[in-house]
Amino acid sequence: EATRLLTERQIKKHCNCPRVQRFLVTRLGEDWIFLVLLGITMALVSWTMDYASAKSLQAYKWIHGELRGNIPLQYLAWVSYPLLFVLFSSLFCHLVSPQAIGSGIPELKTILRGVVLKEYLTVKAFIAKVIGLTAALGSGMPVGKEGPFVHIASICAAVLSRFMSIFSGVYQVRRYILTVGCAVGVGCCFGTPLGGVLFSIEVTSTYFAVRNYWRGYFAATFSAFIFRVLSVFNKDAVTITALFRTNFRMDFPFDLQELPAFAIIGISCGFLGAFFVYLNRQVVLFMRRPNAMTHFLTKHRLVFPAVVTLVIATLTFPPGFGQFMAGELMPRECINSLFDNFTWTKISGSPTPVGLGRSAAWVHPDVNVFVILLLFFLMKFWMSAVATTMPIPSGAFMPVFILGAAFGRLVGEIMATLFPHGIVFDSILYRIIPGGYAVIGAAALTGAVTHTVSTAVICFELTGQISHILPMMVAVILANMVAQGLQPSLYDSIIQVKKLPYLPELGFGHMSQYNIFVEDIMVRKVKFVSLQSTYREVKLLLDSSSLKSIPLVDSKDSMILLGSIDRLELLALCDWWLSPERRLLMQVRTGQGPPCWLVFSVLPKDFTALAIVKSFSPIIKAWEEAEMDKPMEIDEIRVDPSPFQLVERTSLHKTHTLFSLLGLSHAYVTSIGKLVGVVALKEVGNFICAGLFKYTQLSEVFAHLSRL
């Protein structure tokens, strides 16, 4: 490590490459190159994944159709096909990169808050996530693409930033790079650049730098454009259009008398979204509970996804129970049919009209449409909540989107039944459009689960129409209002379950956040190095702690904070101090220092002169001990002269704001320049989670701690 760092520094001093780098950056613009490469890469990845998963689902339906008439073989194929894909996805991710399991948005949210999570932004995680997610989507299980694809895009952004260091000469994964990756992930996933940027900001950022706005929009728009162009080239679409295009009338999309129904959808979706988050969390907590069953499932990792897939596939088997809940429809077919312009209650019991298409799966000769929609919603509700906990790359956005569309469609069909002839306005009769209710329900439920409002914009872009903009915004805002008062968002819930080092919100109306100060929660026993610290002391400090940065003070007596030193710098310095290279360098440069036989340590092990070295081992040992007792050479390493500092009387509210805004992992606490403590993200988060900020007096805090 020491040799690598020193070599890199020497190369940077003597290489003429910076001239070429400056020329390219000046002429082309580093940001533009990065954003174009990110957009093209993610468009290709998204289209390839969609193409592969669509072909897989097409083969799934073809096998089922070819075996029509042979129920046992049909059931065997219907169950074994998704089982094979889910088990492959789970096993592949477990072997290649376990970090690829799950959504990825909670981890990104944690990373953007300044926490370093190892192996989450690596090429291995990218490969595992892409292949595992493609297999999961191709299985037909109720799992989504949006969350994992945001993780994929962020990994791609981090890897590309390393590639762009060729031009800038500096490699650093900045926060805005990951934010742009999130925006591209959502925008390219659905072909919705506007909603994608807004959704990524709402989900991953507490504070957002407006100067990065154009980067997100440019990359997301470019990526979505390439994604849709590839669909046109592959003849999947005639031209660039919305993914789930609707054809609702524009002259009179809804009547004011329908607004109460839209409000009911919003409020109901708020309760349903909160219950979905609660159910999902309970399933995860149950699987993490220490007992004999969970121990068995942990030891045999493929059993749980196999059982879940088997149960879901069995219940959705079309000739069986699946015929009463449109089990034959795949996720995208469900959305297209739920958004159609037909009123199913008028079709039920009559000949199937021309152009009904896949919507015919919702019309059963012996069962009412309301029963089918209700069964679909109830069954898919718990199926989606359980399926998203499987150890595979899976998102919850699309399953929840379908659930919301089904609930909205149910309300729309009820309204069509209550007003069979439509609504009269200005002597003109306008019929109820249940598909419009489905769009509003989809936006409201996804907004309630994710605690975002931008789902309304995503729905506008997905459907290609903004005719229902007013009722949709009303429903989404009402759903958010209800859901935020009952449960955290799905992503915050996963963060809590996984116990990720995430900084929770303070909430409103607690005056105690201004009466509790950083001195009440900081750690006072700070490990530090001083200008007089010896190499032995530094080595002992590094071995006894895992701190990523260590404060540097003037002396142990004054404790004046001079800066902070990265752990890798100190490790490199300690390794270099007794390294064979340094011994050789000292002998060559000065002719003094270690005797010439110390140089033999850099020679091969089979060199005969090593026998001479062994005879002098006591002398070598004594010299090494003397070297370790020498003061550390601070000039040889990089020192951050301005680490973030707080004063003792900084309020909890201001501390929380600074940590959130700047993405800090820790801050040093000083008093007139003297280091008196350190406060880390963990201390602030634990303090808030324990509810201590509600106590206005320190005596109450200590009393609460004693009860804990």
N, C-alpha and C positions, 0 to 999 in steps of 0.2 A: 504493500500500500504506500509506504514511504517513497519507494523507488518510483512508483507510478506518478505520484504527485510531483516529485522533483523533476521527473522527465517532462511532464506536461508543461511545467513552468519554464523550463529551458527552451522547449520547442516554441512556446508562445513569444519568448524574447527574441529569438533569432530567425523566425520564419517570416517570409514576405507575403504569406497568405492573406493577412488582413487587408492588403490593398485590393485583392480580388474580391474579398468579402464586401468591403465597403462599396466597391463599384456595383456589385450585383444588388446589394440592398438599396443603394441610391437610385439605380435605374429601374428596378422592378418593384421594390417595396416588399419588405419581409412579411408584413401582415397579409398583403394580397396573395402572395405565393402560398402562404400557409392556409388561408381560407379557401382558396380554389382547390388545393390538393385535398383538404379535408372534405369539401363538398363532393368532389368527384369520387373519392374513395368510399365515403359512406353511401352515396347513391348506388354505386356498384354492389356494395355489400348488401344493402337493403333489397335491391331488386333481385339479386341472386338468391337471397334467403326466401323471399316471397315466391319466386319461381320454383325453387326446390320444394318448399312446403306445399304449394298449390298442386304440383305434380304428384306429390305424395298423397294428398287428400283425394285427388282425382283417381289415383290407383286404388285407394281405399274404397271409394264409391263404386268403382268398376268391378272390383272383386265381389263386393256385396251384391251388385246387380247380376253378375254372371252366375251366382249361386242361388238365384231366386228359385223357390220351389223346394229347396233342400234346407229346411230350418236348422237342423243340427250343424251342418257345415257352415251355413250363414252365420250362426252364432259364434262358432269357433273362429271364423275369419274376422268377424266384427270385434271380438275381444282380443285375439292374439296380435292383430296388426298394431293397434296403439300400445299394447303391452310391450312389444318388441322395441318400438321407438322410444318409449319412456324409459325403459330399463337401459337402453343404449345411452340415452342422454345422461341419466344419473350416473352410470358407471364411468362414462368418458370424462365427465366433469370431476368426479371424485379422483380419478387417476391423474388427470392432466393439471387441473387447477380447481380445488374446492371453493376458491373465492368466486368462481363463476356461478355458483348456485344462488338462486333467488333473483330478486329484482335488480339490485345494484344501486337504485336511487338512494336508499337510506345510507349506504356507505359513502356515496358521492356527497350527500348532504353533510356527512361528518367530515369528509376530507376538505370540503369547501369552507368549513368552520375552522380550519387550521390544524386538524388532527392528521397525523401520518398513519395510514393503514398500509401495511406491507403487502405486496403481491397483488394489489387490486388494480393496478394500472400497468400490468406487464403484458408482453406478447402472449405468454402462456394463457393468461386469463382471457385475452381476446380470442384466441383459437378455440378454447373450451366453450366460451360463451356463444360464439357464432355457430359452431357445429351442434352444441347441445340445444341451443334455442331453435335451430332449424329442425332438428329431430322432434323437439317438443311440439312445435307448431304443426308439423306434419303428422302428428299422432291424432289430431282432432280433439284433444282434451281441452277443457275450458281454461286455457292459460293464454296470456297476452304477450305481445311483442314489445310494447312501448317501454316499459321499465328496463328490461335487459338491453334493449337497443340504445337507450340513453347511456348505459354503462359502456357498451361497445364503442359508441361514438366518443366518449370521454377517453377511453383507452387509446383510440386512434389519434385523438388530439394530442395526448401526452407523448405518444411515440413520434408523431410528426414534429412536435416541438423539439424533440431530440435531433431529428433529422435536420430541422431548420437551424440548429446550432452550427451547421456547416457555414451558413451565411453570416450569422451574428457572432459566432465564436463563443457564445455563452449559452449553456443549457440550464434552463430553469422552468419547471412546470408552474406557471403562474395561475392564479385563480381564474383570470378571465379566459384562459385557454380552456379550462375545464367547463366554464360556463358556456362558452361557444360550443363545445362538444355536446353539452346537454341540449342546447337549442337545436343543433343539427340532428341529434338523435330523434327528438320528437317530430321536428319538421319533416325529416326524410321518412320517418316511419309511416306517416299517414299522408304525406304530400301536403302538409299544412304549415307553411313557414311562419305565418303571423301568429297563430295560436301556439305553435311550437316554442317560439321565443318567449312569449308571455308565460306559458306553462312552466318552462324550465326556470324562469326567474322566480315564479311563485313557489315552486316545489323545492328548489335547491338553495335559494339565496334569501337571507334575512335583509341584507342591504345590497343594492346593486349599483355599480358605477355606470352612470348614463353614458360615459365616453365609450363604453364597450357595446352600446346598443347596436350601432351600425355593423359591428363585426358579426353579432349573432344573426341579424337580419340578412346580411349579405350571404353568409355561409349557408344558413337554413334555406333561403330562397334559391340559391344556386343548386344546392343539393336536391331540393324538392323538384326543381325544374328537370334536372338530369334524370331523377327517379321516374318522373312521369313520361319523359321522352323515351326512356328505355322501354316502357310499357307500350308506347305507340309503335316503336320499331319492332317489338315482338308481336304486334297485332293483337295485344290484349285490350287495346282501346283504339278508337278511331282517331281521336285527337286528345290534347291535354285537357282533361276535365276532372271534376271532383271524383273522389274514390267511391262514394256512395251517393250518386247523384239522385236528387228527388225532383219531382215535377208538380209541386204544389202550386195552386193558383196564386197569382201575385196581386190581382185587383182587389180581392177581399179575402185575405188568408184566414182571418178569424174575426169573431164578433166580440164586443166588450162583455157580453153575457157569458163568454167562455173564460174570462179572466179568473173567476173564482175556482174553476176546475184546474187551471194552470197553477194557481196558488196552492191548491190542495196537493197537486203533484209535487211541488217544491217542498212543502212541509213534510209530506209523507216520505219523500226521498231523503230528507234530512234524518228522520228517525231510522229509515232502512239503512242508510249509509253508516250511521253510528253503530247499528247492530251488526252490520257486516264486519266492521273493524273489530268490534268486540268478539264476534265469533271466530274470526281469523286469529286473533291473539289468544283466545282460549285453546284453540287447537294446537298452536305452537307451544303454549305453556304446558299443555297436557303431554305433548311429545317430549318435553324437556324435564318432566317430573321424574325424579329418581325412583323407579320401581322395577320390578322384574320384567315387565313388558317393554318398557322403554330401553332397558339394558339390552334386551334381546334385539330390538329394532336397531339400536346403535351398532351392535355387533354384526347384524345382517342388514346392511343398509338398503338392499334392494327389495326387502319385504314390504316396507311401507308404501313406496310408489307402486309396487305391483298390486297390492290389495286395493289401493285407491283407484287405480286404473281399471282393475277388474270390476269393481262395484259400479263405477260410473259407466263403463262400456256396457255392462249388463242391463242397467236401468234405461239406457238410451237405445237399446237394441230395437230397431224399427218394427219388426213383426211382433215384438213383445210389448212391454210397458212403454217403450219409446214412441209408439204410434199415438199415444195420448199426450205427448209433449213435444211433437215435431222433432223426434230424436234423429231423424235421417239428415237434418240440415247441419251443415258445417257452420262455423262462426260467421264467416262473411255472408253466407246465404241467409243466415238468420237476420242479419242487419238489413240486407237488401229487401227481404220480404216484410220485415216489420215497418219499413219506411215506405211501403207501396201506397198507391192511391185508392185501393179497393177497401170497401167496408165489409168485413168478413161476416158480420152478423146478418147482412142482407144476402150473402151468398149461401150461407149454411142452409141445407135442405133443398137447394135449387141446383139446376145444372151448372157445372163449372164454367165460368165465362172464359172467353178467349183472352189469352195474355196473362192469365193468373200466374203461370209459371211455378216457381218454387213455393209460392204462398199457398199452394194447394195442400201442403203438409199441415197447415194450421186448421184445415177444414176436415172434420171427421164426420162420416154419415150418422154415427150413433152418439156422438158426444158434442156438447155445446162448445162454441168457441171460447166462451168465458172460462169453462173448466180447463180447456187445453192451455190457455194463456196463464191461468192461475197455477196449474200443475207445472208448467214450464218454469215459471218464475220461482216457485217454492223449491223445486228440485235443483234447478241451476244455481239457486242462491247458496245452498249449503255445499253443492258440488264445487262451485268456484272458490268458496272460502277454504275448502279443504285442499283442492287441487293446487292452489297457489302456495301451499306449505310443503309440497313435495320437493325433495332435494334435486331439483332440475332448474335451469334458467327459466324463469316464468314471471310474467307481469300480471297485474290485476286490472289494468285500465280497460282492455277490451272485454273481458268477461263482465265487468261491472257496467260497461257501456251497453252491452247486450241486455243485461238485467234491467237497466233503466229504460231501455227501449221497449222491453216487454211490459214493464209496469205502465209506462205511458200509453202503450197501445191498448192495454186493458182498460184504462180510464177513458181513452178515446172511443173504444167500442161501446162502453157503458153510456157515454154521452150520445153516441149515434143511436143507441136504443131509446134513450130518453127523449131525443129529438129526431124521430125517424124521418121526418120530412125536412129537416134542416131548420135554420133560423132565418126569420124574415127581417130584412133591413132595407128600408127605403123602397118598400113594395116589391123587393126582389128576394127570392128564396135562395139561401146559400146552405149547402149541405155541410155536415160535420166531416172533417178530414182526420181520421184516427192516426194516419201516418205522421201528421204534425205533432200530435200528442206524444208519439213515440220518440221523435227527435228531442222534444223538450224533456221527456223523462230520462233519456240517455245523458243529456248534458247535466241535468240536476243531480242524478245519482253519482255520476263520476265526480262532479264538483263536491258533493257531500263527503265522499270517501277520501278524496285527495285534499280537501279544503282549498280548492282553487275556484276562481271565477272564469278563468280563461278557457275552460271546457266549452263555454258557449261559443267562443270564437272558433275553437276547433270544430265544433259541430257546423258552424256556418261554412267553413272551408271543406268539410267532409261531404256536405250535402249540396254545396254550390248555390244555396239560397239563403237570404236573410229575411225572408218574409215573416218569420216568427221571432224576430229579434227582441221585441218588447216582452212577450210572455216568457221567452227563454231566459232573459236576464232576471226577470222577477222570480222565476222558479229556482234558478241557480243561487241567487242571493238568499232566498228564504231557506233553501236546503243547507247552505253554508252556515246561516245563522243558527239553525237548529243543531246541526252536526257538531259545530265547534263548541257548543255548550255542553255536549254530552260525551264526546270521545275525542282523542287526538286524531290527527290524520293517519292514514294507513302506514305511511312512511315513518312518522314519528313513533307509532306504535311498535313497528319492527325495531327501530332504534332502541326503544326501551326494553324490549324483550331480549335483544342481543346484547344489551348493556354496553352499547358503543359510547365512547367518550364524547357525548354531544351536549351542547349547552342548551338547556330548555328555556322556554320563554318565562319572563317574570310575571306576566299578566298585568292587569290594570287595577288601579284602586288600592294598592298596598302602599301606604305611606312609609312602612318600615324599610322599604328598599332605599330610602333616602336617609334613614337613621342608623343603618348598619354599614360599617366601613370595612375597608379591605384589611385593616389591622386585626379585625375580629376573625377573619377566616384564613389569613396567610400562614404559611409554614415558617417558623422562626429559626429553626435549626437548618441553616443553609450550608450546603457543601460548596466550597469555593477553592480557587487557587490564587496565590498572591505572587508578587514580583520576586519574593524570596523563596518560593516553593521549589524544592528539589525534585529531580526526576523520580526519586523513590516515592516521594509524597504524591506526585501526580499519578504514578503507576498504581499506587494503593487506592487512590480515589477512583480511578477508572475501573479497577477490579471490583470495588465495593458498591458501585452505583451504575445505573443505566441511563443517566442523564444525557440528553442529546446536546445540550449546551451548558457550559459551566461558567459562572461569573468570575471575573478577574478583579481583584481588589488591590489597593496600593500596599497594604500590609495587614497583618492580623490585628494590630492594635488600632489603626485608624479606620479600617474597613471601608475606605472610600472606593466606590464602584468606578472602575476604569473601563469596563466593557465586558464582553462575553466571548468565549472561545468554543468553537464547535468541537464536539467529541472526536470526530475523525481527525481533526488537526492535531489534537493532543496525542491520539493513538499513533499517528504517523510520526510525530516528533519523538515519542518514546521508542518506537521501533527503529527509527533512524539513528538514535543516539548510540546504541550498541551494535549496530548492524555492521557486517563485514565491509560494506561500501564506505562507511564513515571511517573505519580504521585504516582502510587503504588510502582514503583521501587525506587523512591527517599525516600519514607516513610520507605520501608523495609531496604534499604542499609544504610542510614544515620540517620534515625530517626529524620531528620530535613526536611526542605523544607515545602511543603504544610501540613497543619494540617491533622489529621487522617480522618476528615470528608470528605476530598477531595477524599478519596479512594472509598467512596460510589458511585461515578459516574460510577464505573465499575460494579455495582450490577444491577440486573434486575429492570425494571421500576416499578414493583409492590411491591418492597421492602419497608417496612414501614419506614425505616430510611431515605428515600428520603425526607420526610417531614422536617427532621432536616437539610438536605442539602439546601433545598429551603430557610430556615430561614437564612442561612448564605450566600445567593447568592451575596449580595454586597461585602462581604469579598472575596469571590471566584473571583468575577469580578476584584477586585483591584489586587489580586495576579496574575491573568492572564495578566492584563495590564503591571504589573511590569516584568513578564517573557518575554513578547513580546519586551520590551525595552532593553533586554540583548543582547550583541554581539553574533553573530552567531558562533557556534562551528564548525569550518572548519575541525577539526580533525575527526569528526563523519561521513564525507561523502567523496566520491571519487572525486578527482580533477585530471583532465588531465593536467599534468605539461607542456606539449609541444603541444599546439594547433598550427595549421598551421598559419604561419605569413608571411606577405609580407612587404617590405619597401615601402616608399612613391613613389620612383622613379622606381618601377617595371613597365615595359612596358606592354601595353595591349596584345601584342603578347605572352609574357612570362606568363602573368596571364591566358590567354585563354588556353595555353598549359598545365599549371599546373592543372587548373580546369578539363580539359579533361582527362589528364593522370591519375590523382589521384582520380577522381570522387568527388571533393570537393563540398560541398554545400555553404561554406562560408570560409573566411579567415580574420584574424585580421591584421590590418595595424599598424605597429609600427615605431617609430623614436627613435633610441638609447634606445630601450626597453620600451619606453613610448607608451601606447595605444592612437592612434590618430584617428582611424576609423575602419570600417569593410566593406568589400565588399562581396556581396553574388552572387550566381548564377543568381539571378533575375536582379541585376544591370548590370552585364556583358552582359547577354542575351539581355536586353532591349537596352543597348547602341549599340550593334552590329546590332540588328534588325532595329533600327532607322537610321542606316547608318552613325552614327556619326564618326566612325573610318575613314571615307573617308576624313574628314576635318583635315588638318594638323596643323592648328593653333587653339588655344583655343578660340580666338575671333570669328572664324568661327563657332565653336561649339555652343557658346552662341547665336550667331546670328541665327543659325539653330533652336535652342531650342525656341527662341522667336517667330520664324515663326510658330513652332508647337503649 
